[in-house]
Amino acid sequence: MNHAAQFPQADNLEFVYQVFVDLQEEGLNRYTFSEKYLISDRQGAYYLNALCFIGLAEKKGKNTFLTEQGKIIQMLSEPFRKKVFLLAILENEFVCNTFHACKGKERAEQKEAAEILIEGTYGISEPETRSRRARTLLSWFRWIEQQDFYIEEYYNV
């Protein structure tokens, strides 16, 4: 993952995944994104930035394009593509460690742990901003937990 990319603000990881699957060779910018998906350009920027944070896309000028890793993953067939997308998210040490630190805890305890880790790692000390970033991260974790993540069982028949 790209630590220089802005901390993600896109709560809907399923939509981030759909954008990833749909991202074409010519790329997208926040304005063409908003036209295509009928959401505000600001929201479009959030979803494109999330792909950059994951490391599957990068900004070149005003447009966002898939990275080489993103292109390879995008060519995979379902359901394997979604599993590898999930693994790309968990390649981020911060996301992976925070996911494991929050796993099995009550929601309030998860939020508190995520906020502490966000402040320590990213220096986001403003309480409202830290809370929003924690909410995003926890929504990603819920999506991850909802996935049927048994690659070995499905592909080692």
C-alpha positions in Angstrom: 0.0 0.0 0.0 1.0 3.5 -0.6 1.6 5.3 2.7 2.0 8.6 0.8 -1.6 8.3 -0.4 -4.2 10.0 1.6 -5.8 7.9 4.4 -8.9 6.4 2.9 -12.3 8.0 3.4 -14.3 5.6 1.4 -16.5 3.6 3.8 -18.0 1.2 1.2 -15.2 -1.3 0.3 -17.6 -3.3 -1.9 -18.0 -0.1 -4.0 -14.2 0.4 -4.0 -13.9 -3.2 -5.3 -16.5 -2.5 -8.0 -14.6 0.7 -9.1 -11.4 -1.4 -9.2 -13.0 -4.0 -11.5 -14.5 -1.3 -13.7 -11.4 0.9 -14.0 -10.3 1.0 -17.6 -7.0 1.7 -19.4 -7.8 5.4 -19.9 -8.3 5.9 -16.1 -10.7 8.1 -14.3 -10.6 11.5 -12.5 -12.9 12.6 -9.8 -15.2 14.4 -12.3 -15.6 11.6 -14.8 -16.0 9.2 -11.8 -18.9 11.3 -10.5 -20.6 11.3 -13.9 -20.2 7.6 -14.3 -21.3 6.6 -10.8 -23.7 9.5 -10.2 -22.1 10.7 -7.0 -20.4 13.9 -6.0 -16.9 14.6 -7.3 -15.7 14.7 -3.7 -17.0 11.2 -3.1 -15.4 10.1 -6.3 -12.1 11.4 -5.1 -12.5 9.3 -1.9 -13.0 6.1 -3.8 -10.2 6.7 -6.2 -7.9 7.7 -3.3 -8.8 4.4 -1.6 -7.6 2.4 -4.6 -4.3 4.4 -4.4 -4.0 3.7 -0.7 -4.4 0.0 -1.3 -1.7 0.3 -4.0 -3.8 -1.0 -6.9 -4.0 2.4 -8.6 -1.9 5.6 -8.8 -2.5 9.2 -9.8 -0.9 10.5 -12.9 -1.8 14.1 -13.5 -5.6 14.4 -12.7 -6.4 10.8 -13.6 -6.2 7.6 -11.6 -4.8 4.5 -13.4 -4.3 0.9 -12.3 -0.8 0.0 -11.1 0.9 -3.0 -12.6 -0.2 -5.1 -9.6 -3.7 -3.7 -10.1 -3.8 -4.7 -13.8 -2.7 -8.3 -12.9 -5.3 -8.6 -10.2 -8.0 -7.1 -12.4 -7.4 -9.8 -15.1 -8.2 -12.6 -12.6 -11.6 -14.3 -12.7 -14.1 -14.2 -9.9 -14.1 -15.3 -7.1 -10.3 -15.4 -7.0 -10.0 -11.7 -8.0 -11.9 -10.6 -5.0 -9.7 -12.8 -2.7 -6.5 -11.3 -4.1 -8.0 -7.8 -3.8 -8.6 -8.5 -0.1 -5.0 -9.8 0.3 -3.7 -6.6 -1.3 -5.5 -4.6 1.4 -4.1 -6.8 4.1 -0.5 -6.4 2.7 -0.6 -3.0 4.4 1.1 -3.7 7.8 -1.0 -1.0 9.5 -4.3 -2.3 8.2 -3.4 -5.9 8.9 -2.2 -5.2 12.4 -5.2 -3.0 13.2 -7.5 -5.7 11.8 -6.0 -8.3 14.1 -6.0 -5.9 17.1 -9.7 -5.2 16.6 -10.8 -8.7 15.8 -13.1 -10.2 18.5 -13.6 -7.0 20.3 -16.8 -5.1 20.9 -17.5 -2.3 18.5 -16.7 0.6 21.0 -13.4 -1.1 21.9 -12.6 -1.6 18.2 -13.2 2.1 17.5 -11.0 3.1 20.4 -8.2 0.8 19.3 -8.4 2.0 15.7 -8.3 5.6 16.8 -5.2 5.1 18.9 -3.4 3.3 16.1 -4.5 5.9 13.5 -3.2 8.8 15.7 0.1 7.0 16.4 0.8 5.9 12.9 -0.7 8.7 10.8 -0.5 11.6 13.3 -4.2 12.3 12.9 -4.9 13.9 16.3 -8.1 15.9 15.7 -10.8 13.8 17.4 -13.5 14.2 14.8 -11.2 13.4 11.9 -9.6 10.4 13.8 -13.1 9.1 14.5 -14.2 9.3 10.8 -11.0 7.5 9.7 -11.6 4.8 12.3 -15.2 4.4 11.1 -13.8 3.9 7.6 -11.3 1.3 8.7 -13.9 -0.6 10.8 -16.3 -0.6 7.8 -13.5 -2.2 5.8 -13.0 -4.8 8.5 -16.7 -5.7 8.5 -16.5 -6.2 4.7 -13.4 -8.3 5.0 -15.1 -10.5 7.7 -18.1 -11.0 5.4 -16.0 -12.4 2.6 -15.9 -16.2 2.1 -12.1 -16.3 2.5 -11.2 -20.0 1.8 -8.9 -19.8 -1.2 -7.1 -23.0 -0.3 -10.3 -25.0 -0.1 -11.7 -23.7 -3.4 -8.6 -23.9 -5.5 -6.8 -26.9 -4.1 -9.4 -29.5 -5.1 
